[in-house]
Each structure stands twice: as structure tokens, then as C-alpha cells.
């Protein structure tokens, strides 16, 4: 009797996956349409903000020094010599300022964020799976992770500087710390949320423990982990801006600090635009990648609702 029930559960699971595959293409099309609609609304929203900003400037409602309008600070992005004061103390830039100076600064910041995300994401995922599969590790490690997850990565800044003594390594380490603790806890909870019916169906079909993990648990957890990576990116993006204040030769966070030191509000606003656009573009790209890679999650959700 028990075998018949497990066989029936396995059959229902296979039917669900079959229906999900059939509805995959409409799900992908719906996701792309939603993304294009969101971009349209984003352009309309930003356009309205810029219009009100310009009106406030020309009518005298806004302080021109503290809130320079977009038509004043945006050209700085295409005027490389305006970054000349920031060449002081940078190797290879004092004598000859390259036209790719700003691009290299953005690239340096992105490289630090990417390195920190890779380290923190891999370490957090492995730790989360170990918490679930090793009971003793879960009992010992979970209280520590919950305690450390409540500590902001910024609070580690003085200790990281004293221990690592390198601006580059400190920046990467703080980004990794910003995502490691919450991600490890999220992975553990994600594994626990796998429907037992899917695991039982795989075992009825003769799957080994490793196959259950690779073909049932991991595909179920990956969409949630990808969403966590998107959310953690914003935390990492904010953390890196502070981390770059110490002993780095190039980076957006350092430029923000120097713009304050030089009382250059035009350049400060230009850098804020770069930071905001960069974060938005990366999140948009990650979202599109997630829709392409994990289309089955949306399809299965839609099938289960029907």
C-alpha cells in the first residue's frame, strides 16, 4: 500500500514537471514583457525627477551649490580633465591623465565587488548546506551565524584594517562578510523548504543521496539563492563604497570621499549618478539571467496555482 502511494506521488511529480515544461515559453515571454514595461516606467519616473530638478534650479527653489541641476553635473562624466584634482597620489595618473580614468575606477570597484561576492557566496552556500546535512555543525554553527548576521559589515571595518593591512583585501573581505552570514542561514532554510514529496519521488525511482541533492534539492534551492545574490549585491555595493576609503588607488568610493574633501558638489552628484545607474544595470542583468536560467520555477508555481 505504501509503495503504491509513493509511486502515485512520483507520477504526480513527473506530471507537474511536464506541465511546467509546456508552460515555460509563455513564462519567459511574460518575464521579458514585464522587464520592458518596468524599464519604460523607470525612464518616465527619472524623466519627471529631472524635470522637477531643473525647474527648481531655474526658479531658485534649490541651492545651486548643494543641488546643481543635471545639465551642469552630467557633462562632467564626459569631461575627463575635470577629474584632474583626483590624480594627486595616484600612480601613473599625475603626469598623464588617461581618457579611461573614470571607466577604470568603475571597473576597479566592480572587480572588488565581484571578488567579494564570489568568496562570500561560495562560503555561505557551503556553510548553509553543511548546517543542514551535519546535525552537530548545525547545532554549533547556527547560533553563531544568527549572532553575526545582525552585525553590519561596516562594524568589521576597523578590525579588518588592523588584521589584513591592505586596502584591496580589506574591501573584498568586507563585501564577503556582508553576504556570508545571512546567505548561510538562507541556504539552510531553503533546503528545509524542499517539498518532501519531491525527495520521496526521487528515492522511489532509485536515486541515490547524491542524485537527490543534485537533481532535486539543488534545482529547488538555486532560484532562491539567486534572488539572495541579487539582494546581497545591494548590500555589497554599499559596503564597497565605504571600504574604498582606506588604501585603495582607484575606486568610486574614494572619489566620493575626495569630492567632499574638495567641496566639489558637481562631481559628487555625477558620481552618485554613476553609482545608482551601475547598481540598477547590474540588478537588471541579474534579473534577466535569473528568468532565463530558472524559468521552471515560475512555470511550476503557475502550474501549482492552477
Residue pairs with C-beta under 8 A, 6 or more apart in sequence:
3 204
6 200
6 201
6 204
7 204
9 197
9 200
9 201
9 204
10 200
10 201
10 204
10 205
12 197
13 197
13 198
13 201
14 201
16 300
16 303
16 304
17 296
17 300
19 299
19 303
20 296
20 299
20 300
20 303
21 296
21 299
23 299
23 302
23 303
24 295
24 296
24 299
27 295
27 298
27 299
27 302
28 291
28 292
28 295
31 291
31 295
31 298
32 288
32 291
35 284
35 287
35 288
35 291
39 284
42 280
50 70
53 62
53 67
53 69
53 70
54 69
54 70
54 71
55 61
56 62
56 67
56 69
57 64
57 67
57 68
57 69
58 69
62 69
65 265
66 265
67 265
67 269
68 265
68 266
68 269
72 266
73 265
73 266
73 267
73 269
73 270
73 273
74 270
74 273
76 82
76 266
76 267
76 270
77 102
77 270
77 273
77 274
80 97
80 98
80 99
80 101
80 102
81 97
82 267
83 97
83 101
83 102
83 267
84 97
85 258
85 262
85 264
86 255
86 258
87 93
87 94
87 97
87 101
88 94
89 249
90 249
90 250
91 249
93 101
98 104
102 274
104 250
105 250
105 251
105 252
105 255
106 252
106 274
106 278
108 248
108 250
108 251
109 240
109 244
109 251
109 252
109 253
110 278
112 168
112 171
112 172
112 175
112 240
112 243
112 244
112 251
113 175
113 233
113 236
113 237
113 240
115 172
115 175
116 171
116 172
116 173
116 174
116 175
116 176
116 178
116 179
116 236
116 239
116 240
117 175
117 176
117 179
117 229
117 232
117 233
117 236
119 172
119 176
120 175
120 176
120 177
120 178
120 179
120 180
120 183
120 232
120 236
121 179
121 183
121 229
121 232
123 176
123 180
123 184
124 179
124 180
124 181
124 182
124 183
124 184
124 186
124 187
125 183
125 184
125 187
125 225
127 141
127 145
127 180
127 184
127 187
128 183
128 184
128 185
128 186
128 187
128 188
128 190
128 191
129 187
129 188
129 191
130 137
130 138
130 141
131 137
131 138
131 141
131 142
131 145
131 184
131 187
131 188
132 138
132 187
132 188
132 191
132 192
138 188
142 185
142 188
145 181
145 184
145 185
146 185
148 181
149 181
149 182
149 185
151 181
153 174
153 175
153 177
153 178
153 235
153 239
154 174
154 239
154 242
156 173
156 174
156 177
157 170
157 174
157 242
157 243
157 246
160 170
160 173
160 174
160 177
161 170
161 246
164 170
164 173
166 247
167 243
167 244
167 246
167 247
167 248
168 247
168 248
170 243
170 246
170 247
171 240
171 243
171 244
171 246
171 248
171 251
174 239
174 240
174 242
174 243
175 236
175 239
175 240
175 243
178 232
178 235
178 236
178 239
179 229
179 232
179 235
179 236
182 228
182 232
183 225
183 228
183 229
183 232
186 224
186 225
186 228
187 221
187 225
190 220
190 221
190 224
190 225
191 217
191 221
193 220
193 224
194 216
194 217
194 220
194 221
195 220
198 216
198 220
199 212
199 216
199 217
202 211
202 212
202 215
202 216
203 212
207 215
207 216
219 296
222 293
222 294
223 290
223 294
223 297
226 286
226 289
226 290
226 293
226 294
227 290
229 286
230 283
230 286
230 287
230 290
233 279
233 282
233 283
233 286
234 279
234 283
237 275
237 278
237 279
237 282
240 251
240 253
241 252
241 253
241 256
241 275
242 253
243 253
244 251
244 252
244 253
244 254
245 253
245 254
245 257
248 254
252 271
252 274
252 275
252 278
255 267
255 271
256 268
256 271
256 272
256 275
259 265
259 267
259 268
259 271
260 268
291 298
